[in-house]
Amino acid sequence: MDHKRDAGNRQEMLGLGLRQREQAGAEAASHDDRFHPHIQPLPYVGGIASTSPPPTLVAALAAAHRADSTRPLVTYYDVGSGERIELSVATYDNWVSKLVNLYVVELGLEPGDQVVVDLPISWQASVVLSAAWSAGLVVSLQNDTVPALRVVGPAAATEGLGESAEQDSGPVPQVLACSLRPLGGRFTSPLQPGWLDFAAEVPGQADVILAPVTTSAADPAVRTLTTTWTHGELVDRAATRAREIGLEAGGRLLTDLSQASDVGLLTGVAAPLVTGSSVVLLANARDADWSHIAEQERVTCVCRSAG
């Protein structure tokens, strides 16, 4: 599998993006709508939408950035390692932009291509998903799918995923691997040939989207085991999920549901974006940890896995 990059093209696109940013002035440098041409501004009151929900989660993130880019959006706790990472709306949006550039400029993915996100609960899973939708990709939850891109965690690095794929005569997906080490550190051991290390490939990407992709409510967003959700349906399901778990506008959710499932995706990623809320993602927690963290983080809503 050939993962060589065209460095000249990348530098040209990067230069174009930076020139556009400079020409627009300081205000545009903070992610204005030039980089999201499909987004229409929504009226906001106190950071919460005062009208109907946004048409897509891409629009919801852009609206959150306009309303208050400094507020927390995703907080990640790994009780086992003691790691705590908090991403503001602006920081989350920067990670999304970097990943979109990797997907589109570096890997050559196109709207409609499928991506499988096989990660445990983590802040990386959230930004990988949001970036996929911003790039017009379809998140697939189907286990038998051969996607254009597969995003995996450290467990897959020792399971021979790449070798088994090579033995198949069919297409081979590109693989982006996340070590999930504290502070997003790189893998300490070599990856499978052709695999990309999230910590090596993503941070150096541009903070603005160099090749914007237009995404509408009618475009496919998620392929479940039985059907496909459009971006508009994803927003509707997220709003319904928020009501089910009691997540109100401007609230703060605490959950341990993996974003790799349809329920976890709706709960931990989509519902907070649609409601203008924030989420605390909790990994490796004991029963005794929940009440302490809930109080410390001032959460308004708790959603635990059945396990």
N, C-alpha and C positions, 0 to 999 in steps of 0.2 A: 504494500500500500504506500503510495507516494504522498508525502506531506511537505514537499518542498514549497517554499513560499517565493513569490515574486517580490523581492525587497524593493525594487524600483517602483513598482506600482503602488506598493504600500506607502512609500515615502511621498509619492506624488499625491495620493489621496489625503495623507496626513497634512501635507502642506496646504492643500486646497481647503481642508477643514479649518486649519488654523487661520488662513487668510480670511475665510468667511467670518470667523469668530471675531477677528480684529476689526473688520469693516463694520460689523454690527455694533461695536462698542461694548462698554463694560456691562450694560444691562443684558445684552444677548449672551454674554459669556456664562451666564448662570442658567443655561438650558431653556431658552425661550422656545416659542412654537415653531421657529424656522426648522428645528431639528425634529419636529413632530408635525409635519404639515397636515396630517389627517385629524388633528385635535382641534376642537372648538372650545374656547374658554367657557367654563361653567361658573355661574354665580356662586360665591362661597360666603358663608357667614360664620365667623369664628373658626374657620378651617374646615367646616362641614358643608357639604353641598346642600343648598336650600331649594333645589329643584329636583328633577328626576335624576336617577343614577346615570353615571357616564356611560357612553355606548360600549366602551371596551375597558379592560384593566389597564391598557396602555394609556388611555385618556385619564383614568383615575389616578395613575401615578403622576402624570404631568400636572393634573389639577392640584394634587397634594403638594407638589413642588412649588407651584405658584402661591398656594395658600400659606405655607410655613415650611420651608425647606430644612429648618433646623430642628424640628421636633423629632422625637424617636419614632421609628417605624418598625424595626425588627431588633429584638434583643434575644441573644442566644446564650443559654446556660448549659454547660456540660458539668453536672455535679461531680462526675467521676474524676475529671481532670482539674476542676476548679476554674475553668475558662468561662469568662463572661465577655461577650462582644455586643456592642450596641451600634446599630446603623441608623443614622438620621435619614430623613427622606432624601437629602442631597447626596449622602454617601451611598445609599442604596441605588439611587438613580445613576451615579457614576459607575458603579459596578455593572449595572444593566447596560450602559452605553459601551463599556469596555467589552463585555461579552458579545453584544450585537456586532461590534467591529470584528471580533474573532470569528463569529459565525459567518458573517457575510463577506468581509474583505479577505480574511485569511483562509477560511475553509471553503469558501465559495458556495455556501448553502443558499437556497432560494426559497421564496414563499411557497408554502405547501409541503416542503420537505418535513419529514418526521424526525422527532428527537425523543429518545427514551431517557428519563431521568431516574436512575437507579441509585438513589442516595438515601441514607437515613436522615432523620430530622436534623437540620443544620441551616445556618444562614446561607451557605452556598447553594443549597437546594432552592431556596426562595429566589435568589437573584438569577440563577440559571433558568428557572421557569419564566420569570418576568421577561428576561432577555429573549427567550424563545418566542414569546408572543410579540414582543417589539420587533423582532426580525421576520414576522409573518410565518414562523414555523408552527407545526402542529405537534403538540405534546401527546405522545402515544402511551397509553397504559396497557397495551396489548403485549403479552409476554412473547408471542411468536412473531412479533414485528422485526424486520430487518431495517432499522432506521438509517437515515443519513448520518446521524450522530447519536452516540450513546454516552451519557455522562455517568460515571461510576465512582464508587468510593474505594477505600483501601482494601476491602475484602476481595473485590474483583481483581486486584492486582496480583493476587496469589492463586487465583482460580483458573487461570489459563483461558480467559474469555477470548483473547485475541487468537490463540492457537486453534481453538475450536471453530472460530469463525473462518480462519484461513482454510480449514479442511473442507468447508462447505464450498460447493461450486458456485454458489450464488454471490450476490454483492456483499462486500465487507464494509461495515459501518466505520466511520471515524470515531475515535474514542478520546474523550476528555476525562482525565482522572483527577479526583480531589483527594488529597491525603487526609483531610479533616484534622490535621494536627493543629495544636493551639496557634492562634494568630495566622492561620492559613498557610503554615509552613509547607515547604516542598517535600516530596517523597525522599526518603533517605536511601532507598534502594532503587536500582534501575527498573524502569517500567518495561512493559512488553514493547517490542519494536513497533514504531509508528505511533504509539500512544503519546498524548500530550498531557503535560502536568499543568493543572489549573494554576498553581502558584508561580509557574515559570512563564506561562503564556498570557495570562489575563492582565496582571497588574500593569504591564507596560503598554497596553493598548490606550488609544486616545480616549479622553473623557467626554468627547462629543461624538455623536453617531455620524460617521463619515458617509455612509450610504443609506439614508433613511428609507424605510419601507412603509408604505401606506397600508394600514390595517383597518378594515371596516367591521361593523357588527355582524355582517353576513358571512365573513370569512371563517373557515374552520379553525378552532383553537385547541380542542382536546378530543382525542379519539379514545373512548373508553372500551371496555370489553364488549359492549353491545351496540354502541351508537357513536355518533360524532356530535360534539357541541360546537356551535358557532361562538364567536366572541360575545355576541349579544346574549346567547343562552348561558354562557359562562357567568356573565354579570348577573343575570336573573337568578341562577342557581346560587351564586354567592350571597345575594341579598336574602334569599330564602334560608340559606344555611345560617346567616347571621341572626335572623329572627329565631330559628330553632334553638340556638345555643345562648340566646340572650345578649348578643353583642350589639350594643347600640352605637349610634354615631358618636365618635370621639372617645370610645371606650378603650379598654386595654385587656387583651385576651392572653390567658396562660394556657398552653396546650403542649402535649407530647405526641400528637398525631404526625406521622411521617407524611411529608408532602408528596411521596411517591404513589399514594393511593388517591382515588377520586375524592373521598371524604376528607383526607388530610390536605389535599390541594385546595379544596374549597374552604376548609376551616382556617388553615394557617397562612395562606397566601391571598386568596381571592376575597374572602369576607372582610379582612381588615382594610384592604384597598378600597373596596366598594363603600364601606361605611366611614371612611376617613379615620380609622382607628389605628392602634398599634398592637403588636403581638409579641409575646415572650415565648420563645421556643425552648422547651425543657428536655434535656437528654440525660439518661442514666440517673434519674431521680428516684429516691426512696419515698415511701409514703410520708415520712416525717418532714421531707424537704418541701412539700407542696405549700403547706400553710405559711411557712417562713418566707418562702420566695414570693408567694402571692401578696403577703403583707408588705414586704420590702419593695416590690415593684408596683404596689398600689393597683393591682389588677381589678377589673370590674366584672370579669367573666372567666370561668374555668371550664375547659373541655378536655377530659382525660380519656385515654384509650381504654378499651375494655380490659386489657392485660394489666 
